[in-house]
């Protein structure tokens, strides 16, 4: 979309491809699902239904109220110029934003609790020439985002950088990438690291007042569409002229319900729920999503190339770390070594008047899962001289579906 004019004006130039009373179903009420519903309704479609398994919309952009303050558990910040469509959408619905000028970015030593500011600007400047070079090459492809450089930078990051005269990813870039839940840089094709670098350089860091969920809640309330939360999809069957979806609605008394659609958009992780997990010793089970969706052979092949990341947010109430300022802290010893999966890679203190801290960690769906992740976060707190008073909550996100690190982007 063009960023110089209102979304309303841009939609007015588009026209529906199908009859406006086409029955359109969307599985998943996260940002992509709700954005699709929003766009379809703006185009004039009058029969749009969204099915969401959780109790609220927003997906991985989940915000919670803890002791009177709002915390974002998943997606929470954006660089000012990195997502123009999101910001224009936020403007259309009058969502308020705030800059995180007082947020410190630093590395922290778990043995001592001492922290050092990261040299963010210097680190990004050191890769700016390579970033700009790749951007110029990407423009010639006619594609967007990571797809624009999928052929140009498909090598794993260490090999790609060596070929371009660089020894490693600058720490601020590498740590920011890993702390954002995209994996360890040495495991990933440089195309992913480049896209993170490009968007992170795009202005000040901004968050939505009231939390990220508030944006999607507001969109949901304005949608002239049916949105069913607490609705878990059981089966999806494609017929000659329709698609039937069986679901279990758990809203008060549980009940089964069947929906029929002419078109279906799957925006959640349904096709890859039982697929590969990043850095997991487990192989995908035979009892996979084929029991839910009737996938064609080509679809099975496509989804077999995709893996997701088990990424945990653990919220702890801690005594003894009041000296740590508001900010985002990287655990250097766990950032540099992928073998330390399970230990927290980052910690955040969002408000100075609370003793609530958020920790982010990778799991592997096998021996490193919720309880172990919590234990390792508590160990880190203890090493820094703090004491955990309470585990408030923990979320596991099935995050960042991507081409597995053993493959090449171009193979898709």
N, C-alpha and C positions, 0 to 999 in steps of 0.2 A: 504494500500500500504506500501511496505517497504520504509524506509526513506533513506537507504544507497545508492540507485542507482537512476539514472535519470528516470523521468516519461516515456521518450521515450523508454528506455530499458525495463521498466515494461510492457508497452503496447505491445511491440513486442512479449511477451510471451502469450498474450491473443488472442483469436480467436472469430470472430463474431458468434453469435448464429443463425442469420437469413441471408438470402441473402443480400449482401452488397448494393443492389439497393432497399432494403425495404424502403418504404416511411414512415419516422418517423417524427411525429410532436411533438413539445415541447411547452407547454403553460407556458409562464413566462421566461423572460431573466434576472432573478436575478442570484445570485451566483450558486444556485443549477441547474437552467435551462441551463445556459451557461456551467457549468462544465459537465453536461450530454452531451450537444452538442459537447464539446471539446473531451470528452472520446469516443463518438460514431465516430467522424471523425477520431480520432487516430486509431480506430479499423478498419477503412476502409469503413465505411458507406458513401455513396455518395449522399444520398437524404434526408438530414436532414433540417427541417424547424422550426424556432423558432418564436412564436407569442408573442409580448410584447405590453401591453396596453399603457405604458408610452412612452414619446418621446425619452428616452435613455435607455440603458441597465444598469444593476447593482442592480435593485430592491431597497432593503432597505440599500444597501451600496451606498448611494447617496452622492456625493460631489458637492459643489457649489463654485463658485468664487464670493466673496463679497469684493468689494473695493480692488481687486488685490491679495487677499489671499484666499487659499483653505480651506474650512471647510467641515468636514464630519458630515452629519446630522444624519445618522443611525449608522451602524457598522463602527468603525473607528480604533480600536486598537486590537492587539492580544498579548498574552504572547508568548515569543519566541519559546517555545517548545510545545505549546498547539495545534497547527494546522500544523503538518509537511507536510501534502499534499498541503495545501494552500501555504506554504512557498516554497515547491519544485516547485509548479506550477508557483509561482512568479519568481523563479530563471530561469525557462525554458523560460519565456517571457521577462526576464531581467528587471523586475520591481524593482525599487529602494526602499529601506526601511530605516527608521531612528529610533533610540531609543529615547524615551521620558524621558531622564535623568533629564531634568530641570522641569518636570511637578510635581507640588505639589499635594498631596492628603490630604485634610483637611475637617473638619466639620466647618460650618459657622453658626453664629447666626443671624437670620433675624432681630432681634430687635436692634442689635448693629453693625452688619457688621464685628464683630471680628471673627477670625478663629483660629482653633487649629489643628496642624498636627495630622493625625491619626497614631496609632501605628500598621502599617500594618504588619510588620514582627512578632511582639509579638502576634498579634491576630491570624495569620495563624499558628504560632508554637503551639498555644494552642489547635488547632484541628488536628494537624498533625498525632497524633497517631490514632485517629478515621478514618481519611482520608486514611491512609496507611492500616489499618485493612480492610476497605471496598474495597479498591483496590485489596487486596489479595483475598477476597471473590469473587470479580467480575471476576477475572481471571478464576476461576473454572467454570463459567457459559458458557464460549465460546462465549459470546456476547460482543458487543462494546458499549461504551458511557453509557448513562443513562439506556439503556435497560439491561446492565449487572447487574445493582443493582435494577432493578424495583421491584423484589420480596423481596430484602433484606431491602430496605429503602423506602417502600411505605407509611409509616405513615406520618402524618403531622409533620412538623419540631419540634414544641414544645414537642409533645409526644415522638417522636423518641429520641430527645436529653435527655429528662428526664430519659428514659429507659437506656441511656448510661452514666448516671452520670454527664450530663452537664446541666447548668441552662438556657443557651441561646446561640445563635449564636454570636460569637465575632463581635463587631461593624464594623470593616473593611470588614469582610466577608458579613455581613448582608447588609450594606450600598452599597457595591459594587454590590451585587446581585440585589438589588432593583433598583439602579441607572442604571443598564444594561437593565432594562425593563422586568425582569422576574417575577415581582410581589413582594409582601411583604412576607418575609420569613415565617411568621406565617401562611400564607394561603397555603403554598406549601409543597408537599411531600419532605422529606429530600433528596431523590434521586436527585432532581434538584439542591438543595443547594450543595450537595456533588460534583456533576459534575462541578459546577461553581468553587468550592473551588479547586478541583483537577487541573483544567486547568489554574486557576489563579496563581497557585504556580509554573507554568512551565516556569520560566525565566523572563527576562526583558520585559517591555512593549514596543511594536513596532508598528509603523504605516507605511503606504505606502506614499512615497513622491508623491505629485501631487494628493493625495486623493485616497480613496478606489475605487472610480468609475474608476480611470485611469487604474486599473488592469483589470477590466472587459471590458473596452473599447478596451484595447490592445488585449485581448483574442478574442473579437468580430471581430476585424479587421483581425485577423489571421485565423478565421474560414472559411473553405471551405463549408459553409452552408448558407442558406437564413435566414436572421434575419429581421423580419418585426416589426418595432416599430410603435407606434400610431395605434395599431391594437387591438381592443377590441372584445373578443370572445362573441358571442351572444348565440349560441347553440352548443352543442356537442351531436351527435347522433351515437350510435354504431349499425352497421349492421352486417350481418353474416360474411362478409369477408372484411369489410372496416369501417372506422370511418370518418364521415363527420363533418366538423367544419365550421359554418357560423360566419363571423366576419365583423365588420365595421372598415374600414381603414379611419382614419382622418389625412390625410397628404395632406394639400392643400384642395382640394374638397373631401368631405366625399363620400365614396362609399362602397357598400356591396360586399363581396367576399366570395367564398366558397372554402375550401381546403378539399382534401381527403387524408387520411393516412391509412397505414396498421397497424401501432402501434402509440400509443399516450402516452406521458408523461405529467402529470399535475404537475408542480413544484410550482405554485403559490398558492394563497389562494382561488382559485375558488370554491373548494368543501365546504368551510366553510365561505364564504363571508357573509352569513346571519345567521351564527350560534351564539353561546353564546359569550358574552363579559364579561371579568373578572370584577367583582365588579359592574356589571350593574343591575339595578332593572328591566330591560326589558327582556322579554322572547324572544327567537328566533321567527321570524315571520313565518307564514305559507307559505308566498310567498318567498320561499327560493331558493337555488341553483338548486332544482329539475327542475325548469323552464329552466335552462341552460344545466345541465347535466342529462342524463337518468341514475340515480343511481339505483343499485340493492338494495334489502332489507338489505343485509349484509353491503353494503357501507353506507347506510343511518344510520344504527345502529352504525357503527364505527364513522362516522363524528358527530353523536349526542353526543358523549362523549367528543368532543373537544371544547375548548374555546380559544379565542384569547384575546390579550391585546391591548387596545387603548393606544398607547404610542406617546406622542407629543414631537417634537423638536421645540422650539420657539427661534428665533434669534432676539435679541434686540440690538440696539445701545444706549449706556448708558453714561451719564455724571456723574462724581462724584465718580466713583469706581476705579480710576487709581491706588489706593494704593494696590489693590488686585493683587498678583503676578499671573503669568501664572500657571494654574493648574486646578484641578477638585475638586469641593467643594460639600459636602453633607449637605443638610438642615436637621439637626438633628430632629427638632420638627415635620417635615413632614415625615421623614423616619420611625419613631417609631410607628406611628398611622395610620393604613389603612383608618380610617374614614376621614382623611384629603385629600383624593383623589382629584386631581385637582390642588393642590398646587405643586410648583416645588420641586422635590426630590433632584435635583442636578443642578449645574451650572458649566460652563466651560469658562475659558478665555484661548484662544489658543495662541494668539500672544500678546507680551508686547507693541507693537507699534500701537495697535488698541484699540478702545473702544467697540468692538463687543463681546457680551457674548451669549452663548447658554444655554438654560434652558430645562430640561427634566421633563415631568409631565405625570401622568396617567389621562385618561379620563374614561368615563363609557358609552358612546354612547347614553346617555339619557339627563340629565340636566347638565352634565359636559362635554362640547365639546369645540371646538376651541376658541370661543370668551371668554368663562368663564375661560379657561385655560390661555389665554393671560392676562386677568384681574388679575388673581391671581399671575402671574409672575410679572406683573407691581407692584402689591401691595408689593411683596417681595423686589423688587428693592427700592421702596420708603422707606420701613422700614429700609433698610440698609443705607439710606442716599443718594441714587442715584436718578437720574432722567432719565426716558426713553425718548430719543430723537426721536426714530423711531422704529416701528415694521418692521423688514426687511422681514421676512417670517416665515411661520409655516408649519410644516409637521405633518400629523397624520399617524403613521405606524400601520397596523394591524399585531401585532407582537406576536411572541412566541406561536404558536399553541401548546396546551398541554392538557393533561387530566385534566378536571376541578377539582378544589380543594376539591369537595365533594366526589370524587371517589377515587379509588385506581389504581395505575399504573398497577397492575397485572390483572385488569379487561379487559385490552386491549389484 
